[in-house]
Amino acid sequence: MYDVAVVKYEKPFESLKKAVDLAGGLGDVSAGSKVVIKPNITGWYEGVDFPKYGVLTTARLIEDVVILLGEYGVKDITIVEGVTESEKGSESLLQLAAKGMGLDILSERYGVKIIDVHKAPFTKVTAGNVRLSVNTNILDADYVIDMPVLKTHDQAVVSLGIKNLKGVLNMASRKVCHNADQSIDLNYHISKFPEIVSPSFTIIDGIYTLERGPLPAGRAHRSNIIIASKDLISADKVGATILGIDPQTVPHITLVATNKGRPTDLRDVNIRGEIDIKTALKPHGWAIDIQLILERRGIQGVTFPRTDSTLCTYCAYFMDYVVWAILMASLDKPFDDIEILTGKIREPSGAHRHTLLVGQCQVKKNGKNPLINHRVEIRGCPPSYKGLVEAYTELGVELPGNRLAWTKTLTEIYMSRYIDRPEFDEAFFKIR
């Protein structure tokens, strides 16, 4: 049996320590260990106030882990994360996030190093028929603490300890994970992560949880839960269950468990703590239906097939702008029958006046498709904001403002859900 601690978050440090102790302690870590912490920092919007609840691992819990490692005498601690790369010549998003969350204070206070995956060396690692480039620092560590957030995910159903390891890959490998061949799709690649990086301890941060994640557009909840285990698979099975999702319905969890000869349910898991994992939270939804969102807002003349698992990280972030442009430009009249295609496998229906191909993969796949009546392309990997504006102009859609104005307006709408709700406290995301 594998122990998984599930406790209520009540006090800084004390709640974390309780969870770790119930899970059997950190075990093999020692004063001389080289320890890597892998949080979940999906992105950063510089210069705007955006909701971090359930999106990012809380800075408070990261500092608590660092303090706990100090009690074990550990001095060599590194935070390793790979946020989507920013534009050339600017600071990386991880550097901006570290400043914004105060993670850089951990360097001054405890000597913690912060390594941006995209600025560090990689090592090619093979797991079966999958070969990926993995951050060398995490491979060289003596002890790895995996710190995901308790959230659902539009493509992977849940984003917990296993999925969190995607952040240590280089961008080329991340794109490979979103394979058009459905026999080796995203879930198949995610299932190989534990064979490449084997966390020593998993701490799932459920102080805030997120449904229909993984980005700020999802809906956050104050849930006050910490999940801790020495066993990655068990932690994720419990995490999915708490979110109201049967782990047997999560493809990558079932693949990992099966590969290890483990049951896909909770038969081999021993829950420790005071929380009933089946009733702790209301079920969290995971699938995002953009077409339904547009219809509920009364927007007509746009057809937006559901995004699939072939949409890579770059385009996933860009889709916020694609959708938001529609919302910002929509007035009283419907759009002129526009079909929007993303990812690597979607094909035109032939039934629409205009077809917008978003990203290089769609341009490559359907750039010469005879079913398209009027083709409009946003080229690039990732696509560019300039290309988006040009594409919408060609479609007869006038877009107000600029990228920063859009981002501010977009995040203000996301943040409006949490205004005057004291349980949503920004202090959890800022070390002082």
N, C-alpha and C positions, 0 to 999 in steps of 0.2 A: 504493500500500500504506500501511496505517496501523500505526504502531508501538505495540505494547503491551508494557510491561515486566512481567515476573512474577519476583519475587525472594523469597528466603527472608528472613523477619524474624529477624535475629540480634542486632543492637545498636540501642539507641535512636539516633535521628537518622541514623546511618550507613546503615542499611538503607533508610530512606525516601529519603535523598539518592541512593543508588545506583539505586533504582527510577525516581526522577524524571529523573536523568541519562540512564539507558538509554532513557527515553521521549522524550528530546530536550530536557529542561529545561522550565522554566516559560515560556520564550519571550517573549511580549509583555508580561509584567508588568514594571513599572519602579518606581522610587522614588516616583513621584507617583501610582501607581495606587490606586484605591479598590477594595480586595479584599474579597470576601465568601466565607466558608467555610460550606458547608452540610453539617453532620454528620448522623448518623442517631441521634437521641435519641427513641425511640418513646414513652417514658413514665417515670414515676418513682414509686416506692412509698415515701413518706416514713415514717420511723420503723420500717421493717422491712428485714431483710437479704434482698435478692433477687438472683438471678443476672443479671449484666449481660453475661456472656460471649456474644458473637455477637449480642447484642440491641442494644447501644449501640456507637457508634464509640468506640474507646479514647481516653481523655484523653491518654494518652502520645503517640499518633500525631497528635492535634490539636495538642499543644504542639510536636511536631517540625515540623509544617507551618508554624506560626507562626515558629519559629526560622529555618526555611529562607527564609521570606518576608523576614525581617530581613536575611539575607545579600544579598538583592536590593535592600535599602534601603527596603522597603515599611514605612510607618508607619501607614497607614489600613487597619486590619484589623477586620472585623466578623464575628462568628459569628451566623448567622441560622437559627433553628429554630422550628418550631411544634408543640410537644407538645400532645396532647389537652388541652383546657381543663379546669381544676379548678373546684371549686365557687366560687360568687361570694363575695367577701369574703376569700378566702384567697390566699396567694401562688400565682403560676402554677407549673405543674409544671416549666417551664423554669428558673424562678428557683430552685426547690428542687433541680433536677438540677445547675444551675451550682454551687450551694454544695456539694452532695454529691460532685461530681466534681472540685471545685477549679477549675472553669473561670473562676470569678470572680478567681482568682489571676492569670490571664492578663491581666486588666485592670490589675492593680497592676504586674505584671512587664513587660508589653510594650505596654500601652495598648490592648489589644483591647477592642472594644465587643461586648456581647452583646444581641441584639435578639430579643425574643419576637414571633413573627409575629402572635400574637393581640392584641398591644398596639401594633401598628404600622399605618401606612396601607397600603391595598391599591389596586391599579390593575387595572381590567378589561381583559383581553387576549383577543383572538379568534384562534383557530386553526381555520380551516375552519368547521365548524358548531358548534364548541365555544367557549364564552365563560366564562372563569374569572376569579376575583379573586385576583391574585398580589401577594405582598409587594413593595412599592415599592422597598425597599432593594436587593433582589437585582436588580431590573430596572435600577436606576441604577448598579450596580457596573460598573467597568471590567474586572474579572477575577473569575470565579467558580470556586472549587474545590469540587467535589462529592465528599463523603467518606462514601459508604455503607459498610455492613458486607457481608461476603460471606455471604449467607444465602438460604435458600429461603423461600417465602411461600405460605401456604395458599390464597390467592385468586389471586395473580399469578404463581405458580410460583417466581419469584425476585424478590428485592427488592434491586436493585443501583443503579447510577447513575441510570437513567431513573426508576425507581419512587421513589427518594429525593427527587425534586423535588416530590412530592405534599405534602411538609411545608411548602412555602412558600405553600400555598393557604389561604384562610380556610375555616372549617368548613362554610359553606353550599356552597362549591364542591367540597369533599371529598365531601359527601353526593351532589351531582350526579354525581360520578364513578361512584358505585355505582348506576347507572341500571337500572331494571327492564326497559327496552327492550334486548334482547340484541344488537341491531344497533349500539348505541352504549353498550356495557357498560363495565365498569371497564377492561379492556384497551384498548378503543378510546380512552378518555379518557387513559390513561397514555401511549399512543402520541403524543398531541398535546403532551405536556410539553416535549420538546426544541424544539418550534416556539415555545414561550412563553418558556422559559428555556434558554439555550444555554451550558452550562458550558465554561469555558476549559480546564479540566484535571480529570480524574477520578482519584481515589485510592481504591481499594477496600480497606478494612481487613479482612484475613483473618487477623489474629493469632489471633482466635477466629472460628470459623464456626458457623452454626446451621442445623440441619435442622428441618423442620416449624415454621418461624417464622411470624410475626416476633416473637412475645412470649416471655416467660421460660419458658412451658410447653414450648417447643421444647428439643431436645437440642443442647448446645454441644460443640464439639471444639476442642482447641488445634491450630491448623493452620499458624501462622507463615508467612503468605503476604501479600505486598503486590502489588497490581495497579495499574499507573499508565499513563495514556495521555492524550494531548491530544484523543483522539476518544472521545466518550461511547459510541457504538454499539459500537465495537470492544472497549472495556473491558467492556461488558456481555456481549458474545458470548463473550469469554474467561472472564469470571466464571462464566457459566452452565456452560460446558464443564468448568471446574475442579470445580464442584459435581456433575458427573456428569450434567448435563442438556444435551441437544442444543439449542443456541439456536434451531434451526428449530422446536422444539416449544413455545417460549415465545411466546404470542400477541402480547404487546406489543412484544417485540424484533423479531419478524418484520414487524409492521406498521410500526414505525419504519424498519427497513432498507428495506422495500419502498417506503415513501413517499419515501425519499431516493435510490431507484434503486440501492440497495446489495444485494449478495448476503446471504442470511440465514445462510449458513455462514461459515467462517473463510477463505475464498479471498482476501479482500482485507486480511488481517491478517498482520503480521509480528511473531512472538513474539520478544522479546528477554529474555535471562536464562537461568538454569540449570535452570529447573523444566520438567518434562514436564507440560503442563497436562491431559493425558488420564489420567495415572496418579497425579497429586499427592495426591489425596484419594479416600477411599471415597465412592461416590455418596451424596448427601444426599437423603433423601426430602422431599417438600413437602406432600402432602395430609394433612389431619387428619381422622380418622374418629372422631367423638365416640361414635357408637353402638358401635363396636368397643371403644373404651376402657371404656365402661360394662359391656359384656358380659364383658370380660376381668376386670373387678373383681367379677363375679358379680351385678351389679345388674340386677334384673328389673322389668318393669312400666313402663319408660320407653322411648319411641320418639323418637329425636332425628335427624331427617333431616340429612344433611350440609349445613353452611352453604355458601352460594353467594356469588358476587361482588357481590350486591346488599346484603350486610350492611355497613353503613358503619362508620367508625372508632369512633364512640361505642358502638354495640351490640357491636362486636367485643371491646372492653375489658370491657363488661358481661357478656359470655358467660362469662368466667372465674367470676363469681359465680353465674350460673345453673347451670353445671355443678358448681361446687364445692359448692353447696348440696345437690345430689343426693348427692354423695360423702360429705358430712358427715352428712347425715340418714339415709343408708341403714343399716339394721340387718339383722336376720335375715329380715324379711318383705319381699316385693316391694312396689313402689309400685302404686297403684291404676289402672294402665293409663293413663298420662299421655303425651300427644303434645305435643312442644314445637316450635313454629314460629317461625322468625326470618327477617329479611330482607324483601324486597319481593315475592317471587313464589311462595313456598311456599303450598300450599293444604291444607286438612284432608283426611284420607282418609275420614272418616266412620265409621271402624272402631274408634275409641277412646272410652273412657268420658269422658275429660277432654282438653281441648285448651288448652294454655297459649300465649297470643299474647304474644311478647316484643317490646316497642317499638311506637312510634306507627305505623310503617309496616304492621306486621302487624295492629294493631287496626283501622286504616283499611281494610285489604284484606279481612279476614275477620271483622270484628266482628259482622256480621249473617249470616254464612254458615250456611245451614240444615243443612249436613252436620255441624256441631259439636253434640255431645250436651250437653256442659257446658263453657261457655266461661269461661276465667279470663284476665284481662288484666293485663299490666304496662305501664301507659301511660307516655308521656313520651318526649322526644327530647333528651337520653338518658333511658332508663328509670331509675327511682330504686331505691335499696336498700330504702327503706321499702316501695315497691310490690312488690318481690320477696318480702319477708317476708310481706306481706299475701296475695300470690298463693299462696305455698306453704301458708300457714295455711288458706286456702280449699280447698286440695287435700288437707288433712289431714296435711300434712308439718310436723313441728315442727323448727325450725332452732335449733341451739345457738349460743351466743355472740353476738357482734356483728360489724360489718363489719371492724373492726381486728383482732379475734381471727381471723376467717376469713383475712384477708390474711396475717397472720403465719403461720398454720398452712399456708396454701397455699404461700407462698414458702419456708417451711422444707422442705417436701417437694421443691420445685424445687431448692433449694440442697443437699439431701442427696446429690444425684448427684455433687457436686463436692467433698465433704468429704474431707480427707486425700488430695487429689490436687494435689500442689504445682504442676503445670502450670497450674492455674486460680488465678491470682494477682490478687487485688483491686487490687494496686498499679497495674495497667495502667489502672484507671479512676479514679485519684485523683492529681491534680497536687499536689505538695508543695513 
